[in-house]
Amino acid sequence: MKKFWCAAALLALAGGAQAAAPGACDRFVGKLPNVSKPLCEATKLQDSGARSVQGIPIYQRDVGALDGKLRVLVIGGIHGDELSSSSVALHWIRLAADEHVDMPQAVHWRFVPVVNPDGMLARPPRRMNASGVDLNRNFPTPRWEQDAPVYWQQRTGKDPRRYPGPKPLSEPETRFLHEQVEKFRPHLIVSIHAPYGVLDFDGPSVPPSRLGRLYLDQVGIFPGSLGNYGGVHKRVPVVTIELPNSQRTPLDAEMRQMWIDLLRWTAAKVPGDAAAAR
């Protein structure tokens, strides 16, 4: 019975679920731009089991082959006021589930469209989580204790929007993503942000030159950032997408083109387990 339950749970995450987890679309529809109820329900989001500071579920969806030799983690909404980032992640779930693009090896996609639900649901939405921490400065990069507080104090003037927290992984949301990196072991992390309208990249491999209308403009790394932690420290390529507007998504055709460009680059430049073994 236990084995049957585990298999059923994995099937649900991979696409066999008949509906989104209760409450997911009630929270997102009307809050996120360009996200209708049918679109949200079609994503079939599932409760990951993780909770935000305020106890709100962090939802995820697995798409593709559960035994895929290439694992890709796509996240949005790490900053709660970057609403378009979560919307694009939800649109991409639909594209990943509905469109079949030939890839050289099977891909296991894991989407986490709203990492910071407390920030997203605040009135007005805010960058930080409910503890006032910038989650994208809270990852355990080397020398965090020395570098992160100094950067915050001296380079940002103690900007509360960029407070890195009292210690690395002090927040349940960053602990959840840290666990994803450790257990899911992605070969690629795609982190969607807004509103600078560029494409950033950290880590090994050759970066994509463009996704849709976004061109590569590497802006450097910050203490405690996901790009620093994943790309530099863990050596997992991190593609950071900065959408042009935090309140509006690109046109549907543009979001689809960005997705196709991402697939093409991933197929060409990101080796999975099978390729690494060869």
C-alpha positions in Angstrom: 0.0 0.0 0.0 2.8 2.4 0.8 4.5 1.7 -2.5 1.2 2.3 -4.3 0.7 5.6 -2.5 4.2 6.8 -3.4 3.7 5.9 -7.0 0.4 7.7 -7.1 1.9 10.8 -5.6 4.7 10.9 -8.1 2.2 10.4 -11.0 0.2 13.3 -9.6 3.2 15.6 -9.6 4.2 14.5 -13.1 0.9 15.4 -14.7 -1.6 12.7 -13.6 -3.3 15.0 -11.2 -6.9 16.0 -12.2 -6.9 19.4 -10.6 -4.8 22.0 -9.0 -4.3 21.7 -5.2 -7.2 23.3 -3.3 -6.7 27.0 -2.8 -3.9 27.5 -5.2 -5.9 29.2 -8.0 -8.0 31.1 -5.5 -4.9 32.8 -4.3 -3.3 33.4 -7.7 -6.2 34.3 -10.1 -7.0 38.0 -9.9 -3.6 38.7 -8.3 -1.2 37.7 -11.0 -1.3 39.4 -14.4 -2.5 37.4 -17.4 -3.5 34.4 -15.4 -7.0 33.2 -15.9 -8.8 30.6 -13.9 -8.7 28.0 -16.7 -5.0 28.6 -17.2 -4.2 28.2 -13.5 -6.3 25.1 -13.2 -4.6 23.6 -16.2 -1.2 23.9 -14.5 -2.4 21.4 -11.9 -0.2 22.8 -9.2 0.4 20.5 -6.3 1.2 21.3 -2.6 5.0 20.7 -2.2 4.5 20.3 1.6 6.7 23.4 2.3 5.2 26.4 3.9 6.0 30.1 3.9 6.5 32.1 7.1 2.8 32.7 7.3 2.0 29.1 6.6 0.9 29.4 3.0 1.7 26.4 0.8 4.5 26.6 -1.7 3.1 25.0 -4.8 5.0 23.1 -7.5 4.4 21.0 -10.6 6.6 18.3 -12.1 6.3 17.9 -15.9 8.0 15.4 -18.2 9.8 12.2 -17.4 10.2 11.4 -13.7 13.3 9.4 -14.6 14.6 12.0 -17.1 18.3 12.2 -17.2 18.1 16.0 -17.5 16.5 17.8 -14.5 15.6 21.5 -14.7 14.2 23.7 -11.9 12.2 26.7 -12.9 11.2 29.2 -10.2 9.3 32.5 -10.2 8.2 35.0 -7.6 11.2 34.8 -5.3 10.5 38.5 -5.0 6.8 38.9 -4.2 6.3 42.2 -6.1 7.6 40.8 -9.3 4.2 39.4 -10.3 5.0 38.8 -13.9 7.7 36.3 -13.1 5.1 34.0 -11.5 2.7 34.5 -14.4 5.4 33.5 -16.9 6.2 30.4 -14.9 2.6 29.3 -15.0 2.4 29.9 -18.7 5.5 27.8 -19.2 4.0 24.9 -17.2 1.2 24.8 -19.8 3.7 24.9 -22.7 5.8 22.2 -21.1 2.8 20.0 -20.6 1.1 20.6 -23.9 3.8 21.1 -26.5 6.2 18.4 -27.5 9.6 19.6 -28.7 12.2 17.0 -29.5 15.0 17.0 -26.9 18.1 14.8 -27.2 17.3 13.3 -23.8 14.2 13.0 -21.5 13.7 16.1 -19.3 12.2 16.3 -15.8 10.9 19.8 -15.3 10.1 21.1 -11.9 8.3 24.4 -11.6 7.9 26.5 -8.5 6.0 29.5 -9.7 5.6 31.4 -6.5 8.5 31.0 -4.1 7.4 33.9 -1.9 3.6 33.7 -1.5 3.6 36.0 1.5 5.2 38.8 -0.4 3.0 38.2 -3.4 -0.2 38.2 -1.4 0.7 41.3 0.7 -1.2 44.5 0.0 0.6 45.9 -1.8 2.9 43.1 -2.9 6.4 43.4 -1.6 9.8 42.2 -2.5 10.6 40.6 0.9 9.0 37.7 2.7 6.8 38.1 5.8 10.0 38.3 7.9 11.2 41.3 5.9 14.0 39.2 4.3 15.1 39.5 0.7 15.1 35.8 -0.2 17.6 36.3 -3.0 20.2 37.3 -0.5 19.6 34.5 2.0 21.3 31.6 0.3 24.5 30.0 1.9 27.2 31.4 -0.3 30.8 31.2 0.9 31.7 33.9 3.5 28.0 34.9 3.8 28.5 35.9 7.4 31.3 38.3 6.5 30.1 39.5 3.1 26.3 39.7 3.1 25.9 42.1 6.1 28.7 44.3 4.9 27.3 44.5 1.4 23.8 45.3 2.8 25.1 48.0 5.1 27.7 49.7 2.9 26.5 49.1 -0.7 22.7 49.4 -0.1 22.7 51.7 2.8 20.7 49.2 4.8 17.9 49.2 2.2 15.1 47.2 3.9 14.1 45.7 0.5 17.5 44.0 0.4 18.0 42.8 3.9 19.8 39.4 3.7 18.4 38.1 7.0 20.1 37.2 10.3 21.9 34.2 8.9 21.9 32.1 5.7 18.8 29.9 5.2 17.0 31.7 8.0 13.8 31.6 6.0 11.6 28.6 5.2 11.3 29.6 1.6 15.1 29.6 1.0 15.4 26.4 3.0 12.9 24.8 0.6 14.8 25.9 -2.5 18.1 24.8 -0.9 16.5 21.4 -0.4 15.4 21.3 -4.0 19.0 21.9 -5.1 20.3 19.2 -2.8 17.7 16.5 -3.4 16.3 17.2 -6.9 19.9 17.9 -8.1 19.0 20.0 -11.1 21.4 20.3 -14.0 19.9 23.8 -14.7 18.1 26.4 -12.7 16.0 29.0 -14.4 15.0 31.9 -12.1 12.5 34.4 -13.4 12.6 38.0 -12.2 11.6 41.5 -13.3 11.8 44.4 -14.3 15.3 45.0 -15.9 14.6 43.5 -19.3 17.9 41.5 -19.6 19.2 38.0 -19.4 21.8 37.1 -16.7 23.8 33.9 -16.3 26.0 32.4 -13.6 28.0 29.1 -13.6 29.6 26.7 -16.0 28.5 26.2 -19.7 28.1 28.8 -22.4 25.3 31.2 -21.6 22.4 31.8 -23.9 22.9 34.9 -26.0 19.1 35.7 -26.0 15.7 34.4 -25.0 13.0 36.0 -27.1 13.8 39.7 -27.0 16.0 39.5 -23.9 19.7 39.7 -24.5 22.6 38.6 -22.3 23.9 41.2 -19.9 25.7 39.6 -17.0 25.4 41.9 -14.0 27.7 40.1 -11.5 26.9 38.3 -8.3 25.7 39.3 -4.9 26.4 37.7 -1.5 23.6 35.2 -0.8 22.0 35.3 -4.2 20.7 32.2 -6.0 23.0 32.9 -8.9 26.0 33.0 -6.6 25.0 30.0 -4.6 23.8 27.8 -7.5 26.0 29.0 -10.4 29.2 29.8 -8.7 29.3 27.7 -5.5 27.3 24.6 -6.6 28.4 24.8 -10.3 24.9 24.4 -11.5 24.1 26.8 -14.4 21.7 29.5 -13.4 19.8 31.4 -16.1 18.2 34.6 -14.6 15.5 36.1 -16.7 14.7 39.7 -16.0 11.4 40.5 -17.6 10.8 44.1 -18.8 7.9 44.8 -16.5 7.0 43.4 -13.0 3.3 44.0 -13.4 2.6 42.9 -17.0 3.7 39.8 -18.8 5.2 39.8 -22.3 2.7 38.9 -25.1 1.7 35.2 -25.2 3.7 34.8 -28.5 6.8 36.3 -26.9 6.5 34.0 -23.8 6.3 31.1 -26.2 9.4 32.2 -28.1 11.3 32.6 -24.9 10.4 29.1 -24.0 11.4 27.7 -27.4 14.7 29.5 -27.2 15.3 28.1 -23.7 14.6 24.6 -24.9 17.0 24.9 -27.8 19.8 26.3 -25.6 19.2 23.7 -22.9 19.3 20.8 -25.5 22.6 22.1 -26.9 24.5 23.3 -23.8 23.2 21.5 -20.7 24.4 17.9 -20.3 22.3 15.6 -18.1 23.2 12.4 -16.3 23.3 10.3 -19.5 25.5 12.8 -21.4 27.8 13.1 -18.3 28.1 9.4 -18.1 29.1 9.2 -21.8 
